[in-house]
């Protein structure tokens, strides 16, 4: 068993690894979030152009795109949070879990 004690990384190395992992996960989440926001913005611009010929009294159809977009974004963020918590990265997993809860609340808020 003394070999295992020699091979364990120091606290400094594990903190550096955790910091790099946190940065990588957050950059990936921000990139995915920007893709969802851009897709929803382009969809909204398309709806504004299509709605110019309609009468003002007509009811717009239900739009499920925000619910599907933010729900699809919350699902992998939640799965990533659970995986990070299971492998022992508690701080990173907690940040991911907080982001997942925020996205889930936003998804439920945009429910038509």
Helices and strands as residue ranges (DSSP letters): H 2-7, H 11-50, G 51-53, H 65-87, H 90-109
